[in-house]
Amino acid sequence: MRRAWNRSVQGAGQINSTAEFLNRVPMYLYLKGKGHSSDRALEIIEGLQFNYGDITHFERKYAKRLFPFYTFSRKMAETTFRDLAAKPGGPLAQMVRASNQTMDNGRVKPDYVAETMSVPWHFSEDGHDTYLTSLGLAHEDTFKMLSPGAGFEALSKMNALVKGPVEYATGQSFFQKGRDLRDLDPTLGRALSNIRHITDKEGAQAAVPYKNIALEQLVMNSPLSRAASSLRKATDPRKDLATRLLDVLTGVKFYTVSPGNKEAIIRERVSDMMRDAGAGHFARTYFRKSDLENMSVEERGKAEALQGLMNELAQAAKERKGTSAPKQGYTYQLPGGEVLQLGEDGYRTERSARAALREVLGVKRLPPGTAVSPAKQN
């Protein structure tokens, strides 16, 4: 694993060296041909291209290790602010103003999209809103660090060997400003869903993590992340061909906000307002109807079984608190041998779901009136 990682890093370093060579050497030869001295040619080039060696010992030894692109971000910030101070009405300043004017167009979108230029690009009839979020210009990196989510933006730039485990341990995506990893549109899962949609027109909106969230995190914090992201973008049926080509082949970036995303954002914002006003907080996990419709028979059976058990647990809690009258009880034996006695709620899953509950989760339904040991009751 370490050998593969080192090879990928070395390969990336060689690509970077080639890019730097093409940026600097042809310009140097051009300036020399125009009659400039070697020193003057180098001075001009350093004014146009960064001198990545001009940093402190601390930055070189520690900052660059923790933040691989630290030098670029630091140098770009210096260049951006110097240019804005020298030319407050120049092209860069005008572009920044134009970007700021497009940030809020009254539509619902995630904060990590609203903090970009978020130019409206295409609004489909089925509720999918696509925004132009980046032109791939260097100064955009600086202004991301000045946004309200600057802390998460800095964390998202950490070395993947550090960022990946920390994100997985906290269950949050730093790139998407602290969103729960379980709520993200999984890159591998979405790419596979896109491919299914292209081949058999199914699963266009159903995307679950491939295998599990840990594998998704591993891939997205490895050298394979760029390839996985490009595959997802290239096969996205929500975007037209021209948008997909721009998204994959250039530095221009787009983001599509789905109806489900917008509903979740509204719920979250209303919930925040209610909690600020002193309301209590209650979280409920459930499967949406659209999720169930796009599942296979086996996946749907398991989902309905889990939902059925969750509803019975909720009903049992109501009966324990005296907020609901007890009904006919169910007794379940869990895989570890523990016995769980629940009341039956009004939500009745199909018989197939009950069977899946027993087969998939290893839960045994005991006949009514079965005597159980008090020590094993929950």
C-alpha positions, 0 to 999 in steps of 0.5 A, spaced: 500 500 500 505 504 501 509 503 495 503 504 491 502 511 494 509 513 493 509 511 486 502 515 485 505 521 489 512 521 485 507 520 478 504 526 480 510 530 482 513 528 475 506 531 472 507 537 476 514 538 474 513 538 467 507 543 467 512 548 471 517 547 465 512 548 460 510 554 464 517 557 465 522 555 460 519 557 454 517 564 457 524 565 459 527 563 452 522 568 449 524 574 453 531 572 452 530 572 445 527 579 446 533 582 449 532 581 456 538 579 461 537 573 464 536 576 471 531 580 468 527 574 464 527 570 471 525 576 475 519 577 470 517 570 470 517 570 478 512 575 477 508 571 473 509 564 476 510 563 483 517 561 486 515 555 490 522 555 494 521 562 497 517 559 504 520 559 511 523 553 514 516 551 518 512 552 512 516 547 508 517 542 514 510 542 517 505 546 513 506 543 506 506 536 509 499 537 512 497 541 507 500 539 500 497 545 496 499 550 502 505 554 498 500 555 492 494 557 496 499 562 500 502 565 494 496 566 490 493 569 496 499 574 496 498 575 489 490 576 489 490 581 494 496 585 491 493 585 485 486 588 488 490 593 492 494 596 486 488 595 481 481 596 485 478 597 478 482 592 474 479 585 471 480 581 477 476 586 481 471 586 476 470 579 476 470 578 483 464 583 483 460 580 478 461 573 481 458 576 488 452 579 484 450 572 482 451 568 489 444 569 491 438 568 486 433 566 491 433 559 490 434 554 495 441 551 494 446 548 499 451 553 503 457 550 499 454 552 493 451 558 495 458 560 497 461 559 490 459 564 484 453 559 483 451 562 476 444 559 474 446 554 468 440 550 467 433 548 471 430 542 469 422 541 469 423 535 474 426 540 479 434 539 478 437 546 478 444 546 475 449 551 477 456 554 474 460 554 481 467 555 478 471 557 472 477 554 475 481 561 476 486 561 481 483 567 485 477 563 487 482 559 491 483 565 495 476 567 496 474 560 498 478 561 505 474 568 506 467 564 506 463 563 512 465 556 511 473 557 511 474 552 517 472 546 513 475 549 507 482 549 510 480 542 513 478 539 506 485 541 504 489 537 508 493 531 506 488 525 504 492 520 509 490 525 515 483 528 512 480 521 510 481 518 517 478 524 521 472 525 516 470 517 517 471 518 525 467 524 525 462 522 520 463 529 516 465 531 510 470 537 510 469 539 503 461 539 504 462 544 510 460 538 515 455 534 512 454 527 514 457 522 510 451 518 510 447 524 507 452 525 501 451 523 494 456 517 494 461 518 488 462 510 486 454 509 488 452 515 483 457 513 478 454 506 478 447 509 478 448 513 472 451 507 468 445 503 470 440 509 467 444 509 461 444 502 460 437 500 462 434 507 464 433 504 471 436 507 478 437 514 475 435 517 482 438 511 486 445 512 489 447 508 495 454 507 497 458 502 493 459 496 498 459 501 504 461 508 506 468 506 508 470 504 501 467 510 498 472 514 503 478 510 501 477 511 494 475 519 495 482 520 499 486 516 494 489 517 487 483 514 484 479 520 487 480 524 480 478 518 476 472 516 480 469 523 480 470 524 472 466 518 471 461 520 475 461 527 472 461 524 465 455 519 466 451 524 470 444 524 466 442 530 469 446 534 465 447 535 458 453 533 453 456 540 453 455 541 460 458 534 462 464 535 457 466 542 460 465 539 467 470 533 465 475 536 460 476 543 463 477 547 470 469 549 469 465 546 475 458 545 475 453 542 481 446 540 480 441 540 486 436 535 486 429 536 489 431 531 495 437 536 496 432 542 496 427 539 501 433 537 506 436 544 506 429 547 507 428 542 513 434 543 516 434 551 516 427 550 519 429 546 524 435 550 526 430 556 526 425 552 531 431 550 535 434 557 536 427 559 538 427 553 544 424 547 540 426 540 542 430 536 537 427 529 534 431 525 529 427 520 525 431 515 520 426 513 514 426 510 507 423 515 502 418 512 497 423 514 491 428 510 495 424 504 495 422 504 488 429 504 486 431 498 490 432 491 488 427 486 491 432 484 496 434 491 498 427 493 498 425 487 503 431 488 508 429 496 508 421 495 509 424 490 515 428 495 518 423 500 517 418 495 520 422 494 526 424 502 527 416 503 527 415 498 533 421 501 537 417 507 536 411 505 538 414 501 544 417 508 547 410 511 546 407 506 550 412 506 555 411 513 556 404 513 557 402 517 550 399 511 547 395 505 549 398 498 549 396 493 543 398 486 542 405 485 543 410 482 539 416 478 542 423 478 538 429 474 539 435 478 537 442 474 534 445 475 540 440 471 544 437 477 547 429 478 547 425 484 545 418 485 547 414 490 543 407 493 542 404 492 535 404 499 532 399 501 527 404 501 521 403 494 518 409 491 513 408 486 508 408 479 510 415 478 506 418 484 510 417 480 516 420 474 513 426 478 511 427 481 518 428 474 520 432 472 515 436 478 514 437 480 521 437 473 524 431 475 528 426 470 531 419 471 532 416 468 538 409 466 539 405 470 544 405 468 551 412 465 550 416 465 557 422 469 557 428 470 562 427 477 566 435 478 565 434 477 557 429 482 557 430 489 553 
